[in-house]
Amino acid sequence: TKTGSCCNSGMQCRDCLTIGESVVVNLEHVCLNNQSHYSLDVIEFQSELCDTQSPFTDTIGMNEKSSLLPFTVTPNRKSTSPTSFRLTEKFILLLVFSAFITLCFGAIFFLPDSSKLLSGVFFRSSSVEAETRTGTVSDTSTGTGKDEKILAKIRKDHEKALIEAKDTLQKGPNEIKQDINSDKEKLALNGQGKGAKADSLPFVQYERPPGATGHEPADPDIKAKRAKIKEMMQFSWDNYKRYAWGSNELRPISKQGHSSNLFGSLKGATIVDALDTLYIMEMYDEFEAATEWVDRNLDFNMNAEISVFEVNIRFVGGLLSAYYLSGKEVFRRKAVELGEKLLPAFKTPTGVPWALLNLKSGIGRNWPWASGGSSILAEYGTLHLEFMHLGALSGRPVFAEKVMNIRKVLNRLDKPQGLYPNYLNPNSGQWGQHHVSVGGLGDSFYEYLLKAWLMSDKTDEEGKKLYYDALQAIEKNLIRKSSGGLTYIAEWKGGLLEHKMGHLTCFAGGMIALGTAYFYSFIHYQRSRLCHSMKLGPEAFRFDGGVEAIATRQNEKYFILRPEVIETYMYMWRLTHDPKYRQWGWEAVQALEKYCRVDGGYSGVRDVYANSPNHDDVQQSFYLAETLKYLYLLFSDDDHLPFEHWVFNTEAHPLPVIKKQNPEIANQLK
């Protein structure tokens, strides 16, 4: 019904219309554009804002209706059939909505990790629900942050799944089956969930091997010298505890913690590395403090990329040794837990492990500088001792299988001149650059061949043969004598000799002597004499260009508290009892005190030829684990960690020989 009056031509548009009896619509500056008939259901104005001059020539006529559908003011609509346009609009909206629903269902059921998308995004994860119940998710911004984290995790899991799928496609059926069995064993070890404790490990009757601790030497002079070495250990430990407790290493000059990229965000390298040294030197209060830290703070559940080699020899080796010396179950549990974390490194087409591993994602890679993305001989070849003991203490044969497979890969390869190149590609199973060294990149591989045989109570005949054949090739191709009569081991690059010997190679004197004591025919005393001539020797020294045993390059003149020379002295003393080795060891003690001791501990030096030392401000963890331990044993009696019962890993962590009369453990190690 109409109330008021119509606008005549030239009048203001300010009329009111009452529709029904309840709704009043104010029409202001709206012109009717000469529309003279209207639908009974909808009044739709062809509307434009009009000025005062717009003509209005019609009056409003409407049929009465008790209820009228809502009417719409639509700007500039050109359709002359409002009803048909609305049906089209509905149809378009229906199509858009159907397409959206189809896209959502396709994403849920066909994209990778769709189950996580379904639970984490549409139905919300349990962690978010729990936070909502407890009031931690309190506002919209927090919820948005959670969603972003969930989506980021979905993307990361998607990328990981693609990488794993690619690796799996490159494997043979037998390798895939082996991985499935390994995953099943891992689930069994972890029980019903995460964080399985020692009760998930099999029972092992602990028996301390003979010689875990010794007694005071009878000779007063030797006793005093051994006491001095213990004081050096006490000084090193006290300063680490005071200035860097929980860090990986100590900066003794700046008096703060230090960590290299070898450990990622893993902490406590010095604590774990020094455990057995503390026990051997009967520093029991310090050992208990270190044990408490390991139990409460040593955590492997972190997003950290670590060196598999360094973490194995320092952390796994240190934990195993501490367990065998003390019998404390926490060390067995932690060692097996860390060993489990390292297993994904072996997920390569050949089973030769990666050098670097992310402990959280299990994704591995090799050093970018290694030849053609290769793994390093001294790294993948220095896992055998620790993994065999992990298998015994966990009851899981997968540890032994992983390291025995490495031998199978090596046995299939041709060796140039019988030598083992330092680089092996884990994807192709072929050698990289033909560079052979008994020092860095190769050293401990040969050591572990011999010690695998010794640790098996001389039952690992394959390890013995591999060591013997390798040493024959080294003697033929690499061992040379200088013009001054010094015996050294050169390096071999593509058939050409480089007359350089690294400080790390100085361990070989002790290794060869140890092998000699059992089945080999010579001892290279001259090599020990060469390494003694260095006192605190450089990282590498050369025998060409008119020089003899001299570091000619600036980046080879540093000394970082390395133990290899002292290690050889200890072995040579035990096997010969020639007093010169103790004398040489004492000279090393005096040099360490004179050049490396500072107010906050012991530091390496940047140039061993400088008149006054320029310190590098790092007290390496292996200084406490190896250098001081070997010095202490050099001045101890032979029944302290006797060779017939103990084998030292390459970080000087003593591991017990698996005696043949112990069938339970011996069978697990086969």
C-alpha positions as CSV (number, residue, x, y, z in Angstrom):
1,T,0.0,0.0,0.0
2,K,1.2,3.5,-0.7
3,T,1.4,6.3,1.8
4,G,2.5,9.8,1.2
5,S,2.7,11.2,-2.3
6,C,4.6,10.4,-5.4
7,C,7.5,12.5,-6.6
8,N,6.5,14.6,-9.5
9,S,9.0,15.6,-12.1
10,G,11.7,17.8,-10.6
11,M,10.8,17.1,-7.0
12,Q,13.0,15.7,-4.2
13,C,12.8,11.9,-3.7
14,R,11.8,11.7,0.0
15,D,8.7,9.6,0.1
16,C,8.1,6.8,2.5
17,L,6.5,3.5,1.6
18,T,4.9,1.2,4.2
19,I,5.1,-2.4,3.2
20,G,2.6,-4.6,5.0
21,E,2.4,-3.0,8.4
22,S,5.8,-3.7,9.9
23,V,8.7,-2.6,7.5
24,V,9.3,1.0,6.6
25,V,11.9,1.6,3.9
26,N,13.3,5.1,3.4
27,L,13.9,6.0,-0.2
28,E,16.4,8.8,-0.4
29,H,17.7,10.0,-3.7
30,V,16.5,6.9,-5.5
31,C,14.8,7.2,-8.8
32,L,12.4,4.7,-10.4
33,N,13.6,5.2,-13.9
34,N,10.1,5.0,-15.4
35,Q,9.5,1.4,-14.3
36,S,5.7,1.0,-14.2
37,H,5.0,-2.6,-13.4
38,Y,6.5,-4.8,-10.6
39,S,6.4,-8.4,-9.6
40,L,4.1,-9.4,-6.8
41,D,7.0,-11.2,-5.2
42,V,9.9,-8.8,-5.5
43,I,10.2,-5.1,-6.1
44,E,13.6,-4.6,-7.8
45,F,14.6,-1.0,-8.6
46,Q,16.7,-0.2,-11.6
47,S,18.4,2.2,-9.3
48,E,20.9,4.9,-9.7
49,L,21.6,7.8,-7.4
50,C,19.5,10.6,-9.0
51,D,19.9,14.3,-8.8
52,T,17.1,16.7,-8.2
53,Q,16.5,17.1,-11.9
54,S,15.6,13.4,-12.6
55,P,12.1,13.0,-14.0
56,F,9.6,10.9,-12.2
57,T,6.5,10.4,-14.3
58,D,4.9,7.4,-12.7
59,T,3.2,6.6,-9.4
60,I,3.8,3.5,-7.4
61,G,1.2,0.9,-7.7
62,M,1.3,-2.3,-5.9
63,N,-0.9,-5.3,-5.2
64,E,-1.6,-5.8,-1.6
65,K,0.1,-8.9,-0.1
66,S,0.1,-9.9,3.5
67,S,3.8,-10.8,3.4
68,L,6.4,-9.7,0.8
69,L,9.8,-11.4,0.0
70,P,12.8,-9.2,0.7
71,F,13.5,-6.8,-2.0
72,T,16.9,-5.9,-3.3
73,V,18.5,-2.7,-4.5
74,T,21.0,-3.7,-7.1
75,P,23.2,-1.1,-8.7
76,N,23.2,-1.0,-12.5
77,R,21.7,-4.4,-13.0
78,K,21.1,-4.8,-16.8
79,S,18.9,-7.9,-16.7
80,T,15.3,-7.3,-17.3
81,S,14.3,-10.7,-15.7
82,P,15.3,-10.6,-12.1
83,T,13.8,-14.0,-11.3
84,S,15.8,-16.0,-13.9
85,F,19.1,-14.2,-12.9
86,R,18.7,-15.4,-9.3
87,L,18.4,-19.0,-10.4
88,T,21.6,-18.6,-12.4
89,E,23.4,-17.1,-9.5
90,K,22.3,-20.0,-7.3
91,F,23.5,-22.5,-9.9
92,I,27.0,-20.8,-10.1
93,L,27.3,-20.8,-6.3
94,L,26.4,-24.5,-6.3
95,L,29.1,-25.3,-8.8
96,V,31.7,-23.4,-6.9
97,F,30.8,-25.0,-3.6
98,S,30.8,-28.5,-5.3
99,A,34.3,-27.9,-6.7
100,F,35.6,-26.8,-3.3
101,I,34.2,-29.9,-1.6
102,T,35.7,-32.2,-4.3
103,L,39.1,-30.4,-3.8
104,C,39.1,-30.9,-0.1
105,F,38.2,-34.6,-0.3
106,G,40.9,-35.2,-2.9
107,A,43.5,-33.5,-0.6
108,I,42.4,-35.6,2.4
109,F,42.5,-39.0,0.7
110,F,45.1,-38.8,-2.0
111,L,47.9,-36.4,-0.9
112,P,50.9,-37.8,1.1
113,D,50.5,-37.5,4.9
114,S,46.8,-37.0,4.4
115,S,46.0,-38.7,7.7
116,K,48.1,-36.0,9.5
117,L,46.3,-33.3,7.5
118,L,43.0,-34.8,8.5
119,S,43.8,-35.1,12.2
120,G,46.0,-32.1,12.6
121,V,44.1,-29.5,10.5
122,F,40.4,-30.5,10.3
123,F,39.9,-32.3,13.5
124,R,42.8,-30.7,15.4
125,S,45.6,-32.5,17.1
126,S,45.4,-33.9,20.6
127,S,48.1,-31.6,21.7
128,V,46.1,-28.5,20.7
129,E,43.0,-29.9,22.3
130,A,44.9,-30.5,25.5
131,E,46.2,-27.0,25.5
132,T,42.7,-25.6,24.9
133,R,41.4,-27.6,27.8
134,T,44.1,-26.3,30.1
135,G,43.8,-22.7,28.9
136,T,47.2,-22.4,27.1
137,V,45.5,-21.7,23.8
138,S,43.9,-18.4,24.7
139,D,43.6,-16.3,21.7
140,T,43.3,-16.3,18.0
141,S,46.9,-15.5,17.3
142,T,48.1,-18.5,19.3
143,G,45.7,-20.8,17.4
144,T,47.0,-19.4,14.1
145,G,50.6,-20.0,15.2
146,K,49.7,-23.6,16.0
147,D,48.1,-24.1,12.6
148,E,51.2,-22.8,10.9
149,K,53.4,-25.1,12.9
150,I,51.2,-28.1,11.9
151,L,51.3,-27.1,8.3
152,A,55.1,-26.7,8.4
153,K,55.4,-30.2,10.0
154,I,53.2,-31.6,7.2
155,R,55.5,-30.1,4.6
156,K,58.6,-31.4,6.3
157,D,57.1,-34.9,6.7
158,H,56.1,-34.8,3.0
159,E,59.7,-34.0,2.0
160,K,61.1,-36.7,4.2
161,A,58.7,-39.2,2.8
162,L,59.8,-38.4,-0.8
163,I,63.5,-38.8,0.2
164,E,62.8,-42.1,1.9
165,A,60.8,-43.3,-1.1
166,K,63.7,-42.4,-3.5
167,D,66.2,-44.3,-1.3
168,T,63.9,-47.3,-1.2
169,L,63.5,-47.4,-4.9
170,Q,67.3,-47.7,-5.2
171,K,67.5,-50.7,-2.9
172,G,67.2,-54.4,-3.8
173,P,64.4,-56.6,-2.3
174,N,66.8,-58.1,0.2
175,E,67.8,-54.7,1.5
176,I,64.2,-53.6,1.8
177,K,63.3,-56.7,3.7
178,Q,66.3,-56.2,6.1
179,D,65.1,-52.6,6.8
180,I,61.6,-53.8,7.6
181,N,63.0,-56.4,10.0
182,S,65.2,-53.7,11.6
183,D,62.2,-51.4,12.1
184,K,60.3,-54.3,13.7
185,E,63.2,-54.9,16.1
186,K,63.3,-51.2,16.9
187,L,59.6,-51.2,17.8
188,A,60.1,-54.2,20.0
189,L,62.9,-52.6,21.8
190,N,61.0,-49.4,22.4
191,G,58.0,-51.3,23.8
192,Q,54.6,-49.6,23.6
193,G,55.8,-46.1,23.2
194,K,58.7,-43.6,23.3
195,G,61.3,-43.3,26.0
196,A,61.7,-47.0,26.8
197,K,63.9,-47.4,29.8
198,A,66.4,-50.1,30.9
199,D,63.6,-52.6,31.6
200,S,63.1,-53.0,27.9
201,L,66.7,-54.2,27.6
202,P,67.6,-57.9,28.1
203,F,69.1,-58.9,31.4
204,V,72.9,-59.1,31.3
205,Q,74.8,-60.5,34.3
206,Y,77.4,-57.8,35.0
207,E,80.9,-59.0,35.7
208,R,83.7,-56.5,36.0
209,P,86.6,-57.6,33.8
210,P,90.0,-57.9,35.6
211,G,92.2,-54.9,36.0
212,A,89.6,-52.1,36.0
213,T,91.7,-50.5,38.7
214,G,95.3,-50.9,39.6
215,H,97.6,-50.4,42.6
216,E,100.4,-48.0,43.4
217,P,103.7,-48.7,41.6
218,A,106.4,-49.9,43.9
219,D,109.1,-47.6,42.4
220,P,108.8,-44.2,44.3
221,D,109.9,-42.3,41.2
222,I,107.3,-43.9,39.0
223,K,104.7,-43.4,41.7
224,A,105.5,-39.7,41.9
225,K,105.3,-39.3,38.1
226,R,102.0,-41.1,38.0
227,A,100.7,-38.8,40.8
228,K,101.8,-35.8,38.7
229,I,99.7,-37.0,35.8
230,K,96.7,-37.5,38.0
231,E,97.2,-33.9,39.2
232,M,97.1,-32.7,35.6
233,M,93.8,-34.6,35.1
234,Q,92.4,-33.0,38.3
235,F,93.4,-29.5,37.1
236,S,91.9,-30.1,33.7
237,W,88.6,-31.5,35.1
238,D,88.2,-28.8,37.8
239,N,88.6,-26.0,35.3
240,Y,86.1,-27.6,32.9
241,K,83.6,-28.0,35.8
242,R,84.2,-24.4,37.0
243,Y,83.9,-22.7,33.6
244,A,82.2,-25.0,31.1
245,W,80.2,-27.6,32.9
246,G,77.8,-29.3,30.5
247,S,79.4,-27.8,27.4
248,N,81.3,-30.0,25.0
249,E,84.7,-28.5,25.7
250,L,86.5,-25.8,27.6
251,R,88.2,-22.6,26.4
252,P,90.8,-22.3,29.1
253,I,92.0,-18.8,28.3
254,S,88.7,-17.1,27.8
255,K,87.3,-19.4,30.6
256,Q,84.0,-20.4,28.9
257,G,82.4,-23.3,27.1
258,H,83.2,-24.4,23.6
259,S,81.6,-26.6,20.9
260,S,82.5,-27.5,17.4
261,N,80.1,-28.5,14.6
262,L,81.0,-32.2,15.1
263,F,78.3,-32.5,17.8
264,G,75.6,-30.2,16.7
265,S,73.6,-29.2,19.8
266,L,74.6,-32.4,21.6
267,K,76.2,-31.5,24.9
268,G,78.6,-32.9,27.5
269,A,81.4,-34.4,25.2
270,T,84.1,-33.8,27.9
271,I,82.0,-35.4,30.6
272,V,81.3,-38.5,28.7
273,D,84.8,-38.7,27.2
274,A,86.4,-38.4,30.6
275,L,84.2,-40.9,32.5
276,D,86.5,-43.9,32.3
277,T,89.7,-41.8,32.9
278,L,88.1,-40.5,36.2
279,Y,87.3,-44.1,37.2
280,I,90.7,-45.5,36.2
281,M,92.5,-42.7,38.2
282,E,90.1,-43.5,41.2
283,M,88.6,-40.0,41.2
284,Y,85.3,-41.4,42.4
285,D,83.7,-38.2,43.6
286,E,84.2,-36.6,40.2
287,F,83.0,-39.8,38.5
288,E,79.8,-39.7,40.5
289,A,79.1,-36.1,39.6
290,A,79.7,-37.0,36.0
291,T,77.3,-40.0,36.3
292,E,74.6,-37.8,37.8
293,W,74.9,-35.3,34.9
294,V,74.7,-38.1,32.3
295,D,71.6,-39.5,34.0
296,R,69.8,-36.2,34.2
297,N,71.0,-34.1,31.3
298,L,72.4,-36.3,28.5
299,D,69.7,-36.1,25.9
300,F,69.7,-37.4,22.3
301,N,66.2,-36.3,21.3
302,M,67.1,-33.1,19.5
303,N,67.2,-31.6,16.1
304,A,71.0,-31.9,15.7
305,E,73.3,-32.9,12.9
306,I,76.3,-34.8,14.3
307,S,79.4,-36.6,13.0
308,V,78.5,-40.3,13.2
309,F,82.2,-41.1,13.7
310,E,83.0,-38.6,16.4
311,V,79.8,-39.3,18.4
312,N,80.4,-43.1,18.1
313,I,84.0,-43.1,19.4
314,R,83.5,-40.4,22.1
315,F,79.9,-40.8,23.3
316,V,79.1,-44.4,22.5
317,G,82.6,-45.6,23.4
318,G,82.7,-43.5,26.6
319,L,79.3,-44.8,27.8
320,L,80.2,-48.4,27.0
321,S,83.5,-48.2,28.8
322,A,81.9,-46.5,31.9
323,Y,79.4,-49.3,32.0
324,Y,82.0,-52.1,31.9
325,L,84.2,-50.4,34.5
326,S,81.4,-49.4,37.0
327,G,78.4,-51.7,36.2
328,K,76.1,-48.7,36.4
329,E,73.0,-49.5,34.3
330,V,72.5,-45.9,33.2
331,F,75.5,-46.1,30.9
332,R,74.2,-49.2,29.2
333,R,70.8,-47.7,28.7
334,K,72.2,-44.4,27.3
335,A,74.7,-46.2,25.0
336,V,72.0,-48.4,23.5
337,E,69.7,-45.4,23.1
338,L,72.3,-43.5,21.2
339,G,73.2,-46.5,19.2
340,E,69.6,-46.7,18.0
341,K,69.8,-43.0,17.0
342,L,72.8,-43.8,14.8
343,L,71.2,-46.7,12.9
344,P,69.5,-44.5,10.2
345,A,73.0,-43.4,9.0
346,F,73.2,-46.9,7.4
347,K,70.2,-46.3,5.1
348,T,72.2,-46.0,1.9
349,P,72.0,-48.3,-1.2
350,T,75.2,-50.1,-0.1
351,G,74.7,-49.9,3.7
352,V,77.9,-47.8,4.0
353,P,76.9,-45.1,6.5
354,W,76.7,-41.4,5.9
355,A,79.3,-39.2,7.7
356,L,76.7,-36.8,9.1
357,L,73.3,-37.6,10.6
358,N,70.4,-35.6,11.9
359,L,69.4,-37.3,15.2
360,K,65.7,-36.2,14.9
361,S,64.9,-36.7,11.2
362,G,67.3,-39.6,10.6
363,I,68.4,-37.9,7.3
364,G,72.1,-38.3,6.5
365,R,74.6,-36.8,4.2
366,N,78.4,-36.7,3.6
367,W,80.9,-34.0,4.0
368,P,80.6,-31.6,1.1
369,W,84.4,-31.6,0.6
370,A,84.7,-35.4,0.4
371,S,85.5,-36.7,-3.1
372,G,82.3,-37.1,-5.1
373,G,80.1,-37.2,-2.0
374,S,82.0,-40.1,-0.6
375,S,82.1,-41.6,2.9
376,I,85.5,-41.6,4.6
377,L,87.4,-44.9,5.3
378,A,88.4,-43.9,8.8
379,E,84.8,-43.0,9.7
380,Y,82.7,-45.9,8.3
381,G,85.6,-48.3,9.3
382,T,85.7,-47.2,12.9
383,L,82.3,-48.5,14.2
384,H,83.0,-52.2,14.6
385,L,84.1,-52.4,18.2
386,E,81.3,-50.2,19.6
387,F,78.6,-51.8,17.5
388,M,79.5,-55.3,18.4
389,H,79.2,-54.4,22.1
390,L,76.0,-52.6,21.5
391,G,74.6,-55.8,20.0
392,A,75.6,-57.8,23.0
393,L,74.2,-55.3,25.6
394,S,70.9,-54.8,23.7
395,G,70.3,-58.3,22.5
396,R,69.8,-56.9,19.0
397,P,71.9,-58.5,16.1
398,V,71.2,-55.5,13.8
399,F,74.2,-53.6,15.2
400,A,76.6,-56.4,14.3
401,E,74.9,-56.9,10.9
402,K,75.4,-53.2,10.0
403,V,79.2,-53.3,10.5
404,M,79.7,-56.8,9.1
405,N,77.9,-55.6,5.9
406,I,80.6,-52.9,5.5
407,R,83.2,-55.7,5.3
408,K,81.1,-57.4,2.6
409,V,81.1,-54.2,0.5
410,L,84.9,-53.8,0.9
411,N,85.6,-57.5,0.0
412,R,83.8,-57.1,-3.3
413,L,86.0,-54.2,-4.4
414,D,89.3,-54.3,-6.1
415,K,92.1,-52.6,-4.1
416,P,94.7,-50.6,-6.0
417,Q,98.0,-52.2,-5.1
418,G,96.2,-53.9,-2.3
419,L,95.6,-50.5,-0.7
420,Y,92.3,-49.0,0.6
421,P,91.5,-45.6,-0.8
422,N,90.1,-43.1,1.7
423,Y,86.9,-42.4,-0.3
424,L,84.0,-44.7,-1.0
425,N,80.7,-43.6,-2.6
426,P,77.8,-45.0,-0.5
427,N,75.4,-44.9,-3.4
428,S,77.5,-46.6,-6.1
429,G,79.7,-48.7,-3.9
430,Q,82.8,-47.6,-5.9
431,W,86.0,-45.9,-4.8
432,G,86.3,-42.1,-5.1
433,Q,89.6,-40.4,-5.4
434,H,92.5,-42.8,-5.1
435,H,94.1,-41.2,-2.0
436,V,95.6,-43.6,0.6
437,S,96.8,-42.6,4.0
438,V,97.5,-44.3,7.3
439,G,97.1,-40.9,9.0
440,G,94.0,-38.7,8.7
441,L,91.0,-40.1,6.7
442,G,92.4,-43.7,7.0
443,D,94.1,-44.4,10.3
444,S,91.6,-46.0,12.6
445,F,90.2,-48.3,9.9
446,Y,93.4,-50.4,10.1
447,E,93.4,-50.2,13.9
448,Y,89.9,-51.6,14.1
449,L,90.7,-54.6,11.8
450,L,93.4,-55.7,14.3
451,K,91.4,-54.9,17.4
452,A,88.2,-56.6,16.1
453,W,90.3,-59.8,16.0
454,L,91.7,-59.2,19.5
455,M,88.4,-58.2,21.0
456,S,86.8,-61.5,19.7
457,D,89.4,-63.4,21.7
458,K,91.2,-64.1,18.4
459,T,88.2,-65.8,16.8
460,D,87.5,-63.1,14.1
461,E,89.8,-64.6,11.4
462,E,88.4,-62.4,8.7
463,G,89.4,-59.3,10.6
464,K,92.9,-60.7,11.2
465,K,93.3,-61.5,7.5
466,L,92.1,-58.1,6.4
467,Y,94.5,-56.4,8.7
468,Y,97.5,-58.6,7.7
469,D,96.8,-58.1,3.9
470,A,96.4,-54.3,4.4
471,L,99.6,-54.0,6.4
472,Q,101.5,-56.0,3.8
473,A,100.4,-53.5,1.1
474,I,101.3,-50.6,3.4
475,E,104.8,-52.0,4.0
476,K,105.4,-52.5,0.3
477,N,104.0,-49.2,-1.0
478,L,104.1,-46.6,1.7
479,I,106.8,-47.3,4.3
480,R,110.0,-45.4,3.5
481,K,113.2,-44.3,5.2
482,S,114.6,-40.8,5.2
483,S,118.1,-39.8,4.4
484,G,118.7,-39.4,8.2
485,G,117.5,-42.9,8.9
486,L,114.0,-42.1,10.1
487,T,111.2,-44.5,9.1
488,Y,108.0,-42.9,8.0
489,I,104.7,-43.8,6.3
490,A,104.1,-41.7,3.2
491,E,100.7,-41.0,1.5
492,W,99.7,-42.4,-1.9
493,K,97.8,-40.4,-4.5
494,G,96.9,-42.0,-7.7
495,G,100.0,-44.1,-7.8
496,L,102.4,-41.2,-6.7
497,L,103.9,-40.9,-3.3
498,E,103.6,-37.8,-1.2
499,H,106.4,-37.8,1.3
500,K,104.4,-36.5,4.2
501,M,103.4,-38.1,7.5
502,G,100.7,-36.7,9.7
503,H,100.8,-36.6,13.5
504,L,97.8,-39.0,13.5
505,T,100.0,-41.6,11.8
506,C,102.1,-41.8,14.9
507,F,99.6,-44.2,16.4
508,A,100.8,-46.8,13.9
509,G,103.9,-47.6,15.9
510,G,101.7,-48.8,18.8
511,M,99.3,-50.6,16.4
512,I,102.0,-52.5,14.6
513,A,103.7,-53.3,17.9
514,L,100.4,-54.7,19.2
515,G,100.0,-56.8,16.1
516,T,103.6,-57.9,16.3
517,A,103.1,-59.3,19.8
518,Y,100.7,-61.8,18.4
519,F,101.5,-62.8,14.8
520,Y,103.5,-60.3,12.8
521,S,107.3,-60.4,12.2
522,F,108.7,-57.0,12.9
523,I,108.4,-53.8,15.0
524,H,109.2,-50.4,13.6
525,Y,111.1,-48.9,16.5
526,Q,112.3,-46.2,14.1
527,R,108.8,-44.9,13.8
528,S,108.6,-44.4,17.5
529,R,111.9,-42.6,17.4
530,L,110.6,-40.3,14.7
531,C,107.5,-39.3,16.7
532,H,109.6,-38.9,19.8
533,S,111.9,-36.4,18.0
534,M,108.9,-34.1,17.7
535,K,108.1,-33.7,21.5
536,L,105.0,-31.6,20.9
537,G,105.0,-32.2,17.2
538,P,103.2,-30.4,14.4
539,E,100.0,-31.8,12.7
540,A,102.1,-33.0,9.7
541,F,105.7,-33.0,8.6
542,R,107.5,-33.6,5.4
543,F,110.5,-35.4,3.9
544,D,111.0,-33.7,0.6
545,G,112.5,-30.5,-0.7
546,G,115.6,-30.9,1.4
547,V,113.7,-31.0,4.8
548,E,113.3,-33.9,7.2
549,A,110.4,-34.3,9.6
550,I,109.6,-30.6,9.4
551,A,106.2,-28.9,8.9
552,T,106.7,-26.5,5.9
553,R,103.2,-25.2,5.7
554,Q,101.7,-22.8,8.2
555,N,98.4,-24.8,8.4
556,E,100.4,-27.9,9.5
557,K,102.4,-26.4,12.4
558,Y,99.7,-26.5,15.1
559,F,99.5,-29.0,18.0
560,I,96.0,-29.6,19.6
561,L,97.0,-31.9,22.6
562,R,96.9,-35.0,20.4
563,P,97.6,-38.4,22.1
564,E,99.0,-40.5,19.2
565,V,102.6,-40.3,20.2
566,I,101.8,-41.1,23.9
567,E,99.7,-44.0,22.7
568,T,102.6,-45.6,20.9
569,Y,104.8,-45.1,24.0
570,M,102.3,-46.9,26.2
571,Y,102.1,-49.9,23.8
572,M,105.8,-50.0,23.3
573,W,106.4,-49.9,27.1
574,R,103.9,-52.7,27.8
575,L,105.4,-54.9,25.0
576,T,109.1,-54.3,25.6
577,H,109.6,-52.7,29.0
578,D,112.3,-50.6,27.5
579,P,112.7,-47.6,30.0
580,K,113.3,-45.1,27.1
581,Y,109.5,-45.1,26.4
582,R,108.8,-43.9,30.0
583,Q,111.5,-41.4,29.6
584,W,110.1,-40.1,26.4
585,G,106.6,-40.0,28.0
586,W,107.9,-37.9,30.9
587,E,109.5,-35.5,28.4
588,A,106.0,-35.1,26.9
589,V,104.6,-34.3,30.3
590,Q,107.2,-31.6,30.9
591,A,106.5,-30.1,27.4
592,L,102.7,-30.1,28.1
593,E,103.3,-28.3,31.4
594,K,105.6,-25.8,29.9
595,Y,103.8,-24.8,26.7
596,C,100.2,-25.8,27.1
597,R,99.2,-25.3,30.7
598,V,97.4,-21.9,31.3
599,D,95.4,-20.5,34.2
600,G,92.1,-22.2,33.1
601,G,93.3,-25.6,31.9
602,Y,95.4,-26.8,29.0
603,S,95.4,-25.3,25.5
604,G,96.8,-26.3,22.1
605,V,99.3,-24.1,20.3
606,R,99.1,-22.7,16.8
607,D,102.8,-23.0,15.9
608,V,105.1,-25.5,17.6
609,Y,108.2,-23.7,16.1
610,A,107.4,-20.3,17.7
611,N,109.6,-19.1,20.6
612,S,106.6,-18.2,22.7
613,P,103.4,-20.3,22.3
614,N,100.3,-18.8,20.7
615,H,97.5,-20.7,22.3
616,D,94.4,-21.8,20.4
617,D,92.2,-21.6,23.5
618,V,90.7,-25.1,23.3
619,Q,91.0,-27.9,25.8
620,Q,90.0,-30.9,23.6
621,S,87.8,-33.6,25.2
622,F,90.3,-36.2,23.9
623,Y,93.0,-34.6,26.0
624,L,91.3,-36.0,29.1
625,A,90.1,-39.2,27.4
626,E,93.3,-40.2,25.6
627,T,96.4,-38.1,26.3
628,L,96.3,-38.2,30.1
629,K,94.9,-41.7,30.2
630,Y,97.7,-43.1,28.1
631,L,100.3,-41.2,30.2
632,Y,98.8,-42.6,33.4
633,L,98.9,-46.1,32.1
634,L,102.4,-45.6,30.8
635,F,103.5,-45.2,34.5
636,S,101.2,-47.9,35.8
637,D,101.8,-51.6,36.2
638,D,100.8,-54.0,33.4
639,D,98.0,-55.5,35.4
640,H,96.1,-52.2,35.1
641,L,93.8,-52.7,32.1
642,P,95.8,-55.7,30.9
643,F,95.8,-56.3,27.1
644,E,94.6,-59.9,27.4
645,H,91.3,-58.6,28.9
646,W,90.8,-55.1,27.4
647,V,91.0,-53.5,24.0
648,F,91.1,-49.7,23.6
649,N,88.9,-48.0,21.0
650,T,90.4,-45.3,19.0
651,E,89.4,-42.7,21.6
652,A,91.2,-44.8,24.3
653,H,88.0,-46.1,25.8
654,P,88.7,-49.6,27.1
655,L,86.2,-52.4,26.0
656,P,86.5,-55.9,27.4
657,V,87.6,-58.8,25.3
658,I,84.7,-61.2,24.6
659,K,86.0,-64.5,26.0
660,K,85.2,-67.7,24.3
661,Q,84.1,-69.3,27.5
662,N,81.3,-66.8,27.7
663,P,79.0,-68.3,25.1
664,E,76.0,-66.1,25.7
665,I,77.7,-62.9,24.8
666,A,80.1,-64.5,22.3
667,N,77.2,-65.8,20.3
668,Q,75.6,-62.4,20.2
669,L,78.8,-60.9,18.8
670,K,79.1,-63.4,16.0
